[in-house]
Amino acid sequence: MNRYRIITLLLLILLSLASCSTEKTDTTSNASESSPFENPRQTSKIEEKLKELGKPNYQSHVFETTKRLEREEGSPHLEVSAIVTRVIDGDTVDVRLSDGSIDRVRLLGVDTPEIQSANKPGEYGGITNEQCLRQWGFAGKDYANDLLAGKSLTLVLDPIAGERGTYGRLLAYVEIDGYDFSKLLIENGLARAATEWSSSRVSSYVPLQEAAITTNTGLWSCGGE
């Protein structure tokens, strides 16, 4: 009996050892599997979504900052291509923009004599000869017709002046073939420098006007009181 008990006990011990070995093997196999809470692909997708959601706000911030700096510094100015469809007078033209729309443009920094109404007293220094001023007003319109009518040009908007004037006209400098048309008007005595209106170029027109006055060029030949 003792012999059988010993053999039985040995068999039980062997079975117990075999069971423990199997459990260790299974545990090692499970340890090699990745946890669903540590999935790098899920984490990556979340980060990408957060970046995507944050991107428009970043772009908007940069855009607003850029526009603010442009307004503060007055540069760079916005340039728009256009074709002149009609000349109203020396400092006002109708243009067709690239989208096909028609707009009326008032030249910045200059003022040509009126041809439809009387000029305000003192606008052109001491000149009181209304008839003479009107003649130079028509000369300014003819000059604009010759250089601008039907031509492609560049409109340059000035942040200092704003986009539109009192009558809803687009405020801009007109550049054709690289020349500032407002400057050409001043040099030829066909306009005065409109220093009472805010614009970034008008200060550069004043010396040109003084030179035209000195030589009695254009409207400055009308004389004063």
Secondary structure, 3 states (H helix, E strand, C coil): CHHHHHHHHHHHHHHHHHHHHHHHHHHHHHHCCCCHHHCHHHHHHHHHHHHHHHHHHHHHHHHHHHHHHHHHHCCCCEEEEEEEEEEEECCEEEEEECCCCEEEEEECCEECCCCCCCCCCCCCCCCCCHHHHHHHHHHHHHHHHHHHCCCEEEEEECCCCCCECCCCCEEEEEEECCEEHHHHHHHCCCCEECCCCCCCCHHHHHHHHHHHHHCCCHHHHHCCC
